Amino acid sequence: MHTLADPLRHAARHYSGDPALICGDVRLNYGEFTSRCNRLGGALKGLGLAPGDRVAILAANSHQYIETYMTVPSAGFAVVPLNTRHAEAELAYVLEDSGAKLLFTDRDPGRLESLIEHVISIPKGYEALLDGAKEIELGIGVDENSLAGLFYTGGTTGASKGVMLSHRNLIANCHNWTAVTQPKASDISTVMAPLFHAAGSNSVIASIWSGGAQLVIPAFVPSDILDQIARERATQTLGVPVMIAALAEEQHANPRDIFSVRT
């Protein structure tokens, strides 16, 4: 088996000049994307984080989110994606329960800041962190059984539970996703479901491994999403039924050429 560092290495080796991430006005090829991941890994180690330390993220979908999702486990830490719909008390519980040392966030952390050693804003603080960082080789000291992340359950019948997922778990899920969707280097996958959900991140590893691009959607606005799919000629996406229904209703009311979508 592999770790999350392997798809990053593979992409850097085989797809360096090809599109990797499209997010608003930002476009990164695989050379740029993997370099940013290597620098983020160096920055995290430079902050004094120890192997196995938890790094939380509370943010809308962005290219920085995907970089964090891939880099944190690859650098030997564990990512903790936080549900942006949770109340402050629920978020505080997860931070304390996980023992997170660092929080990346695109919003005012409020009293959460007092629970964490490092709070880094997205995008300003994040980009400043990368600007001063040196690249490191990811995947050193990490194996398939290393903890990749803590993914908290909904907590509808009690407190959320942190589900421990290893690199092997996430890579196995990637293989299952690949068997069904058969991603190719020519694909553009629209990431519109929240990345803090396991389902929302389903295509991330597979897209990187296959060399396809990802069209990252920060907010679910059906008209905007369909416009972007039409403009970028996106080929794949994933959403829960209510999202698909909303897209279908908008497309029915205002048809666009979205025939590039195959999955």
C-alpha positions in Angstrom: 0.0 0.0 0.0 0.9 3.7 -0.2 0.7 6.9 1.7 -0.8 10.2 0.7 2.7 11.3 -0.3 2.7 8.8 -3.2 0.1 10.5 -5.4 1.8 13.8 -4.8 5.2 12.4 -5.9 3.5 10.7 -8.9 1.8 13.9 -10.0 5.1 15.9 -9.7 6.9 13.3 -11.8 4.4 12.8 -14.5 2.1 15.8 -14.7 4.2 18.8 -13.6 3.0 21.2 -16.3 -0.6 20.0 -16.4 -3.5 21.8 -14.6 -4.1 20.7 -11.0 -6.4 23.1 -9.3 -8.8 25.8 -10.5 -10.2 28.0 -7.7 -11.6 31.3 -8.6 -8.9 33.3 -10.3 -6.2 30.9 -9.0 -4.9 28.2 -11.4 -2.1 25.9 -10.3 -0.3 23.2 -12.3 1.0 20.1 -10.7 4.5 21.5 -10.4 3.2 24.5 -8.5 0.8 22.5 -6.4 3.2 19.9 -5.2 5.9 22.6 -4.5 3.3 24.4 -2.3 2.6 21.1 -0.5 6.3 20.5 0.1 6.7 24.1 1.4 3.6 23.7 3.7 5.2 20.5 5.1 8.4 22.4 5.8 6.4 25.3 7.4 4.5 22.9 9.7 7.7 21.3 10.9 9.2 24.8 11.3 6.4 25.6 13.8 7.7 22.8 16.0 4.9 20.3 15.4 5.8 16.7 16.5 4.9 13.5 14.5 1.3 12.7 15.1 0.2 16.2 16.1 -3.3 17.2 15.0 -3.8 20.1 12.6 -7.4 21.3 12.3 -9.0 23.2 9.4 -12.2 25.2 9.6 -12.8 26.7 6.2 -14.8 26.7 3.0 -13.5 24.7 0.0 -10.3 26.2 -1.5 -7.1 25.2 -3.1 -5.5 25.8 0.4 -7.9 23.3 1.8 -6.8 20.6 -0.6 -3.1 21.4 0.0 -3.7 21.0 3.7 -5.7 17.8 3.3 -2.9 16.2 1.4 0.2 17.7 3.1 -0.7 17.3 6.8 -0.8 13.5 6.7 2.1 13.3 4.2 4.3 15.3 6.6 3.5 12.9 9.5 0.7 14.8 11.2 -3.1 14.2 11.3 -5.6 16.4 9.7 -8.8 17.3 11.5 -11.5 18.8 9.2 -14.0 20.8 11.1 -17.7 21.1 10.1 -18.3 24.7 9.2 -22.0 24.3 10.1 -21.2 23.4 13.7 -21.8 25.9 16.5 -18.8 27.3 18.4 -19.4 24.9 21.4 -19.3 21.9 19.0 -16.1 23.2 17.4 -14.5 23.8 20.8 -15.3 20.2 21.8 -13.7 18.8 18.7 -10.5 20.9 19.1 -10.2 19.8 22.7 -11.1 16.2 22.1 -8.6 15.9 19.2 -5.8 17.8 21.0 -5.2 19.9 17.9 -2.1 22.1 18.0 -2.8 24.3 15.0 -6.0 25.7 13.3 -6.2 26.9 9.7 -9.3 29.0 9.3 -10.9 31.5 6.9 -13.1 33.1 9.5 -12.9 34.8 12.9 -12.0 32.0 15.3 -13.6 33.7 18.3 -13.0 31.9 21.6 -11.5 28.9 19.7 -8.3 30.9 19.5 -7.8 30.4 23.2 -7.9 26.6 22.8 -5.1 26.3 20.2 -1.4 27.0 20.1 -1.3 28.4 16.5 -4.2 30.0 14.5 -3.3 30.8 10.9 -5.8 32.7 8.7 -6.7 31.6 5.2 -5.6 33.0 2.8 -3.3 35.8 4.2 -1.6 34.0 7.1 -1.4 30.8 5.1 0.3 32.4 2.1 2.7 34.2 4.4 3.6 30.9 6.0 4.4 29.4 2.7 6.4 32.4 1.5 8.9 31.9 4.2 9.1 28.1 4.1 11.6 25.7 2.5 10.4 22.6 0.7 10.8 19.2 2.4 10.4 15.7 1.1 7.0 14.4 2.2 6.3 10.9 3.3 9.4 10.4 5.4 8.7 8.4 8.5 5.1 7.7 7.4 3.7 4.3 6.5 0.3 3.0 5.5 -0.8 2.4 9.1 0.1 5.9 10.2 -2.8 8.0 11.3 -3.8 10.4 8.5 -6.7 12.2 10.1 -9.5 12.4 12.6 -12.9 12.7 10.9 -15.6 13.6 13.3 -19.1 12.1 13.0 -22.3 14.2 12.9 -23.0 13.7 16.6 -26.8 13.6 16.1 -27.3 11.3 19.1 -24.6 12.6 21.3 -21.1 14.1 21.1 -19.2 13.7 17.8 -16.8 10.8 17.7 -13.3 11.2 16.1 -12.9 8.4 13.6 -9.3 7.5 13.2 -8.5 7.0 9.5 -5.0 5.8 8.4 -3.2 6.4 5.1 -4.3 2.8 4.2 -7.9 3.7 4.8 -7.9 6.8 2.6 -5.9 5.1 -0.1 -8.3 2.1 -0.1 -11.2 4.5 -0.5 -9.4 6.1 -3.4 -9.0 2.8 -5.1 -12.7 2.1 -4.7 -13.6 5.5 -6.0 -11.2 5.0 -9.0 -12.8 1.6 -9.8 -16.2 3.3 -10.2 -15.4 6.7 -11.7 -12.3 5.7 -13.7 -10.6 9.2 -13.6 -8.3 10.2 -16.4 -5.6 12.9 -16.8 -8.1 14.7 -19.1 -10.8 14.9 -16.4 -11.8 18.0 -14.5 -13.5 17.1 -11.3 -15.8 19.7 -9.7 -15.3 19.7 -6.0 -18.6 21.2 -4.7 -19.5 19.1 -1.7 -17.8 20.3 1.5 -14.3 19.0 1.9 -14.9 18.5 5.6 -17.1 15.6 4.7 -15.4 12.3 3.8 -17.6 12.1 0.7 -16.7 15.7 -0.3 -13.1 14.7 -0.5 -13.6 11.4 -2.3 -12.2 12.6 -5.6 -9.2 14.5 -4.2 -6.6 11.7 -4.0 -7.8 10.0 -7.2 -7.6 13.2 -9.2 -4.1 13.9 -8.1 -3.0 10.3 -8.8 -4.5 10.3 -12.2 -3.3 13.8 -13.1 -6.7 15.3 -13.6 -7.6 18.8 -12.6 -10.0 19.8 -9.8 -12.4 22.7 -10.1 -12.8 23.8 -6.4 -16.1 25.4 -5.5 -16.1 27.5 -2.2 -19.9 27.9 -1.9 -22.8 26.0 -3.3 -24.6 28.4 -5.6 -26.2 26.2 -8.4 -26.1 28.9 -11.1 -22.5 29.8 -10.4 -21.5 26.1 -10.4 -23.2 25.3 -13.7 -21.6 28.4 -15.2 -18.2 27.2 -14.1 -18.8 23.7 -15.3 -19.8 25.0 -18.7 -16.8 27.4 -18.9 -14.2 24.9 -17.8 -15.7 21.9 -19.5 -15.7 19.9 -16.3 -16.3 16.2 -16.6 -17.1 14.8 -13.1 -18.7 15.9 -9.8 -20.1 14.5 -6.6 -23.0 15.8 -4.6 -25.7 14.6 -2.2 -29.2 14.3 -3.8 -30.4 17.7 -2.7 -27.4 19.3 -4.4 -28.0 17.4 -7.6 -31.7 18.3 -7.5 -30.9 22.0 -7.1 -28.5 21.8 -10.1 -31.1 20.0 -12.2 -33.7 22.6 -11.4 -31.4 25.5 -12.3 -30.3 23.8 -15.5 -33.9 23.2 -16.4 -34.8 26.8 -15.9 -31.6 28.2 -17.5 -30.0 25.6 -19.8 -26.3 25.7 -20.4 -24.0 23.5 -22.4 -22.8 21.1 -19.6 -22.6 18.0 -21.8 -18.9 17.7 -20.9 -20.1 16.0 -17.6 -19.8 12.3 -17.9 -20.0 11.2 -14.3 
